[in-house]
Amino acid sequence: MENFIGLKPENDERDKLPISPVAFGSGAKTILPSESHLLLSVREGSVSVSHGTHEEKLADGMMLFLRRGAEAHFVEKSSDFECEYVLFDSEESFLSHLELDDVAIGEVGEGVGISSVVKMSTYALEYYHDRLRICAAVYSSLAKIARDGMISRLERFDTLSDRLSPAMLQIEQRYMEPLTVKILAHSCSMSESVFTRSFKRVYGCTPVQYLIKVRIEEAKELLATTDLSFEEIANACGFKSAKYFGDTLKKVERITPRELRAMYQGMTQIKFF
């Protein structure tokens, strides 16, 4: 790569820093790290990064983190592509709290970037405080990439939650009916498999488990506030029979309908003075 500067490790206090720069530089070439991590910032043009089944485009003002040994490829690089980069070592325990994927992308923000690192002279690197500046610049850039990734995941989560809202409405309004995953998936214009995976990712349970929770809560309300029979409550809440209702309540709440109703009745008899 152009303007490549290698760092010769020295046996002094600098080796104890959590981030250890190996080399840095700038230019139009792209590299894939094998023995160290890569932090790259695009100054001009664009390039696409292919990893696994995904391909993401890096444009001017974007940063890339590649973990040591990550399988990725640079493709479709524009003719005006210019970048700057730092190769560095770091213990996994230090990087783990940033929750960075093997391939992570973010945007250069105010006060964030690695220009100050790649423009340092080899002479300047002989000073301990300049090695600290390198660590600080690398870490601030990594932290920005991690924050951008978290925001992106939250945005995707919100979008997915919105897509699932028709199914949630179906469950809340039609829980007493024989709803199926097929019906719920169709309301969201999704296949059953994609719908089930998406639902579990957002709500932490399957659609059927969530439907049962809603039915149980409604049944508990009726047990506490009415004298309806167990069969009537089962029919009103979408359970097939009183037995199925009782078995489900026992499994979920560790209590039978009769025991729960007795508990509610006991609570209403308490008098406060």
C-alpha positions as CSV (number, residue, x, y, z in Angstrom):
1,M,0.0,0.0,0.0
2,E,1.2,3.6,-0.6
3,N,2.9,5.5,2.2
4,F,3.2,2.3,4.2
5,I,4.8,2.8,7.6
6,G,5.8,-0.2,9.7
7,L,6.1,0.0,13.5
8,K,9.0,-1.8,15.1
9,P,7.8,-3.1,18.5
10,E,10.0,-2.1,21.4
11,N,10.3,-3.8,24.7
12,D,9.2,-1.0,27.0
13,E,6.0,0.3,28.6
14,R,4.4,0.9,25.2
15,D,3.9,-2.8,24.8
16,K,1.5,-2.8,27.8
17,L,-1.0,-0.6,26.0
18,P,-4.4,-2.3,25.2
19,I,-4.0,-1.4,21.5
20,S,-0.7,-2.0,19.8
21,P,-0.3,-0.5,16.3
22,V,1.5,-2.6,13.8
23,A,1.5,-0.5,10.6
24,F,-0.4,2.4,9.1
25,G,-0.6,4.1,5.8
26,S,-2.8,5.6,3.0
27,G,-3.4,5.2,-0.7
28,A,-5.6,3.4,-3.2
29,K,-4.7,-0.2,-2.4
30,T,-6.8,-2.4,-0.1
31,I,-5.5,-5.2,2.1
32,L,-7.0,-8.0,4.1
33,P,-5.4,-8.6,7.5
34,S,-4.4,-12.1,8.7
35,E,-2.2,-11.5,11.7
36,S,-3.7,-8.2,13.0
37,H,-7.0,-6.2,13.0
38,L,-7.7,-3.6,10.3
39,L,-9.2,-0.2,10.8
40,L,-9.8,1.6,7.5
41,S,-11.3,5.0,6.6
42,V,-12.4,6.0,3.1
43,R,-11.2,9.5,2.1
44,E,-12.5,9.5,-1.5
45,G,-14.4,7.3,-3.9
46,S,-16.0,4.0,-2.9
47,V,-15.4,0.2,-2.6
48,S,-17.7,-2.7,-1.7
49,V,-16.8,-5.2,1.0
50,S,-18.1,-8.8,0.4
51,H,-18.3,-11.1,3.4
52,G,-20.3,-14.3,3.6
53,T,-23.6,-13.7,1.7
54,H,-23.5,-9.9,2.4
55,E,-22.0,-7.1,0.4
56,E,-21.8,-3.6,1.8
57,K,-20.6,-0.4,0.1
58,L,-18.1,1.9,1.7
59,A,-18.2,5.5,0.5
60,D,-16.4,8.7,1.4
61,G,-16.5,9.3,5.1
62,M,-17.1,5.7,6.1
63,M,-15.0,3.4,8.3
64,L,-14.4,-0.3,8.3
65,F,-13.3,-2.7,11.0
66,L,-12.0,-6.1,10.0
67,R,-11.2,-8.6,12.8
68,R,-8.0,-10.5,12.5
69,G,-8.4,-13.4,10.0
70,A,-11.9,-12.2,8.9
71,E,-13.0,-13.6,5.5
72,A,-13.9,-10.6,3.3
73,H,-13.1,-9.3,-0.1
74,F,-12.9,-5.8,-1.6
75,V,-14.8,-5.5,-4.9
76,E,-16.1,-2.8,-7.2
77,K,-13.5,-0.2,-6.2
78,S,-13.9,3.1,-7.9
79,S,-11.1,4.7,-9.9
80,D,-10.8,7.6,-7.4
81,F,-10.7,5.4,-4.3
82,E,-8.4,6.7,-1.5
83,C,-8.2,5.4,2.0
84,E,-6.1,5.5,5.1
85,Y,-5.7,2.5,7.5
86,V,-4.2,1.2,10.7
87,L,-3.2,-2.4,11.3
88,F,-3.2,-3.1,15.0
89,D,-3.2,-5.8,17.7
90,S,-5.4,-6.0,20.7
91,E,-6.5,-8.6,23.2
92,E,-10.0,-9.9,22.5
93,S,-11.0,-9.1,26.1
94,F,-10.4,-5.4,25.3
95,L,-12.4,-5.4,22.1
96,S,-15.3,-7.6,23.4
97,H,-17.1,-4.9,25.3
98,L,-17.5,-2.9,22.0
99,E,-19.6,-5.8,20.6
100,L,-18.1,-5.5,17.1
101,D,-18.8,-8.0,14.4
102,D,-16.0,-9.6,12.5
103,V,-16.8,-7.1,9.7
104,A,-18.2,-3.8,11.1
105,I,-19.0,-0.5,9.3
106,G,-19.6,3.0,10.6
107,E,-19.3,6.6,9.6
108,V,-16.6,9.1,10.5
109,G,-18.1,11.5,13.0
110,E,-17.0,14.8,14.5
111,G,-13.7,14.3,16.3
112,V,-13.4,10.8,15.0
113,G,-11.0,9.6,12.4
114,I,-7.5,8.2,11.9
115,S,-5.9,10.9,9.8
116,S,-3.9,12.1,12.7
117,V,-2.5,8.6,13.0
118,V,-1.5,7.9,9.4
119,K,0.1,11.3,9.0
120,M,2.4,10.8,12.0
121,S,6.1,10.5,11.2
122,T,8.2,7.5,12.3
123,Y,10.2,10.0,14.5
124,A,7.1,11.1,16.3
125,L,6.2,7.5,17.1
126,E,9.3,7.2,19.2
127,Y,7.5,9.2,21.9
128,Y,5.3,7.5,24.4
129,H,2.6,10.1,24.3
130,D,2.3,9.7,20.6
131,R,1.7,6.0,20.9
132,L,-1.1,6.9,23.3
133,R,-2.5,9.2,20.7
134,I,-2.6,6.3,18.3
135,C,-4.4,4.1,20.8
136,A,-6.9,6.9,21.5
137,A,-7.6,7.5,17.8
138,V,-8.0,3.9,17.0
139,Y,-10.3,3.3,20.0
140,S,-12.5,6.4,19.4
141,S,-13.0,5.2,15.8
142,L,-13.8,1.6,16.9
143,A,-16.3,3.0,19.5
144,K,-18.0,5.1,16.7
145,I,-18.3,2.0,14.5
146,A,-19.8,0.1,17.5
147,R,-22.3,2.9,18.2
148,D,-23.3,3.1,14.5
149,G,-23.9,-0.7,14.5
150,M,-26.0,-0.5,17.6
151,I,-28.2,2.3,16.1
152,S,-28.5,0.4,12.9
153,R,-29.6,-2.7,14.7
154,L,-32.2,-0.7,16.7
155,E,-33.5,0.8,13.5
156,R,-33.9,-2.6,11.9
157,F,-35.5,-3.9,15.1
158,D,-38.1,-1.0,15.0
159,T,-38.8,-1.6,11.3
160,L,-39.3,-5.3,12.0
161,S,-41.6,-4.6,14.9
162,D,-43.7,-2.4,12.7
163,R,-44.0,-5.2,10.1
164,L,-45.2,-7.5,12.8
165,S,-47.8,-5.1,14.2
166,P,-50.7,-6.6,12.1
167,A,-50.1,-10.0,13.7
168,M,-50.1,-8.4,17.2
169,L,-53.4,-6.7,16.4
170,Q,-54.8,-10.0,15.3
171,I,-53.8,-11.7,18.5
172,E,-55.1,-8.9,20.7
173,Q,-58.4,-8.6,19.0
174,R,-59.1,-12.2,17.9
175,Y,-57.3,-14.3,20.6
176,M,-60.6,-16.2,21.3
177,E,-60.6,-17.5,17.7
178,P,-58.6,-20.5,16.3
179,L,-55.7,-18.4,15.1
180,T,-52.8,-20.2,13.4
181,V,-49.3,-19.2,12.4
182,K,-50.4,-19.2,8.8
183,I,-53.1,-16.7,9.4
184,L,-50.8,-14.4,11.4
185,A,-48.0,-14.7,8.9
186,H,-50.4,-13.8,6.1
187,S,-51.5,-10.7,7.9
188,C,-47.9,-9.5,7.8
189,S,-47.3,-10.6,4.2
190,M,-44.6,-13.0,5.3
191,S,-43.9,-16.7,4.9
192,E,-44.5,-18.8,8.0
193,S,-40.8,-19.5,8.6
194,V,-39.7,-15.9,8.2
195,F,-42.6,-14.7,10.3
196,T,-41.8,-17.1,13.1
197,R,-38.1,-16.2,13.1
198,S,-38.8,-12.5,13.0
199,F,-41.5,-12.7,15.8
200,K,-39.1,-14.7,18.1
201,R,-36.3,-12.2,17.5
202,V,-38.5,-9.2,18.4
203,Y,-40.7,-10.7,21.2
204,G,-38.4,-13.5,22.6
205,C,-41.0,-16.2,22.0
206,T,-42.9,-17.9,19.2
207,P,-46.2,-16.5,18.0
208,V,-48.1,-19.5,19.5
209,Q,-46.4,-19.0,22.9
210,Y,-47.4,-15.3,22.8
211,L,-51.0,-16.1,21.8
212,I,-51.2,-18.5,24.8
213,K,-49.9,-15.8,27.1
214,V,-52.6,-13.4,25.9
215,R,-55.3,-16.1,26.4
216,I,-54.0,-17.0,29.9
217,E,-54.1,-13.3,31.0
218,E,-57.6,-12.9,29.7
219,A,-58.7,-16.1,31.5
220,K,-57.1,-14.9,34.7
221,E,-59.1,-11.7,34.5
222,L,-62.4,-13.7,34.0
223,L,-61.5,-16.0,36.9
224,A,-61.0,-13.0,39.2
225,T,-64.0,-10.9,38.2
226,T,-66.7,-13.3,37.1
227,D,-68.5,-16.4,38.2
228,L,-68.3,-18.0,34.7
229,S,-67.7,-21.7,34.7
230,F,-64.3,-23.0,33.6
231,E,-65.9,-24.3,30.3
232,E,-67.3,-20.8,29.6
233,I,-64.0,-19.2,30.3
234,A,-62.2,-21.7,28.1
235,N,-64.5,-20.9,25.2
236,A,-64.3,-17.2,25.8
237,C,-60.5,-17.2,25.7
238,G,-59.9,-19.5,22.7
239,F,-59.1,-22.8,24.5
240,K,-60.5,-26.0,23.0
241,S,-61.9,-27.2,26.3
242,A,-62.0,-26.7,30.0
243,K,-59.4,-29.5,30.4
244,Y,-57.1,-28.0,27.9
245,F,-57.5,-24.6,29.6
246,G,-56.7,-26.2,33.0
247,D,-53.7,-28.1,31.7
248,T,-52.3,-25.0,30.0
249,L,-52.8,-22.8,33.1
250,K,-51.1,-25.4,35.3
251,K,-48.2,-25.6,32.9
252,V,-47.7,-21.8,32.6
253,E,-48.7,-20.5,36.1
254,R,-48.2,-23.7,38.2
255,I,-51.7,-23.4,39.5
256,T,-55.1,-24.8,38.5
257,P,-58.1,-22.7,37.6
258,R,-59.9,-23.7,40.8
259,E,-56.9,-22.8,43.0
260,L,-56.5,-19.5,41.2
261,R,-60.2,-18.5,41.6
262,A,-60.1,-19.5,45.3
263,M,-57.0,-17.3,45.7
264,Y,-58.7,-14.3,44.0
265,Q,-61.8,-14.8,46.2
266,G,-59.7,-14.9,49.3
267,M,-58.0,-11.6,48.4
268,T,-61.4,-9.9,47.9
269,Q,-62.4,-10.8,51.4
270,I,-59.6,-9.0,53.0
271,K,-60.8,-5.9,54.8
272,F,-58.6,-2.8,55.5
273,F,-59.3,-0.5,58.4
